């Protein structure tokens, strides 16, 4: 058997693309995973892409187009028209098909529907009716069902009949004639059972499930918690409406983490996410400017504080030299505290009722940090300013002690601010991630300046 390494395969594919040898190209592509096929097709111009797709069966085209991003799907729809695209559309994954349908404007939806068979049409309309942020909005109807009164042999025969149109058959959901969900079994259990074994004897009745109106992030977390391949989704009547697969859950978790990251860094999230190469300069500007400009305005308070203590800095210039050190330390520990609290809340490890435990724990952590950073600051000041000229009645050791004390107090207050701000935002009904790093830094800067100059005035003047 002759094997071809990845680099050779890519060279062959590139050569076939340049020569426009589509039939030979498709012969190679059909032996590759769909995700790799999509990577190749994504590099083609739309006319060439359509020429290549013609050499696949309509079912294969459905699998491939399902992996295209929405922009490519929309462009393909516009090029092919409703009638031709409908033949691909019916073979797409049900959840991705519904997402695409929702992206079409009302006129294009009405153009497409008449070319769909009744089953597909009803399925698309039903899935499109759920809110995108719910379990119903991400669920798929590609699942296999069996009836509890069947024997193992009868169930296998039904799965065999249904399998060509079912992408997910690892779990087999046990329903009654009204599609009410009673449990599930696995394909392995079904195969291992004796042919005359009743399904009721191998059904799992204690299982995790979701409801169509549940938040998709909650459902994704449940899939992750129980390490599921898929989770069944029921409607208010207890009927099986669909399933959410683990790959859908991963996408939801990634999307939510990206959104939280953007919020935490003061970037306004949007529905398109943060695809850096595809996002225009103006879009990046628009996403970032809101928080940055708002906090720059609030930062006027810092300027007012510095102006208020201008005389103190003039009398003791060394105070100005170590202001950045105090501000940086406060910003760092504040952001750290906010990050660990937000992450713990996202994982369900803590909630608002744990607020006292959280703040008490962070206070103890802050005290340890303040001692270490205070000692480092004291040594740093002595090392860097040992030859600095000071007014006669001032001692460098006493000044170093005062600045280190201010820094230590700043570390404690900044940690408590960083830990408490996400809790406050959550208590007010907001997203804890909106307690963004820039917001924490600005607040910590203001409190830090007050502490710094307050300690300086108290000790030195």
Secondary structure, 3 states (H helix, E strand, C coil): CCCCCHHHHHHHHHHHHHHCCHHHHHHHHCCCCHHHHHHHHCCCCHHHHHHHHCCCCHHHHHHHHHCCCHHHHHHHHHHHHHHHHHHHHCCCCHHHHHHHHHHCCHHHHHHHHCCCCHHHHHHHHHHHCCCCCEHHHHCECCEEEEECCCEHHHHHHHHHHHHHHCCEEEEEEEECCCCEEEEEEEHHHHHHCCCCCEHHHCCECCCCEEECCCEHHHHHHHHHHHCCCEEEEECCCCEEEEEEEHHHHHHHHHHHHHHHHHHHCCCCCCCCCCCCCCCCHHHHHHHHHHHHHHHHHHCHHHHHHHHHCHHHHHHCCHHHHCHHHHHHHHHHHHHHHHHHHHHHHHCCCCCHHHHHHHHHHHHHHHHHHHHHHHHHHHHHHHHHCCCCCCCCCCCHHHHHHHHHHHHHHHHHHHHHHHHHHHHHHHHCCCCHHHCCHHHHHHHHHHHHHHHHHHHHHHHHC
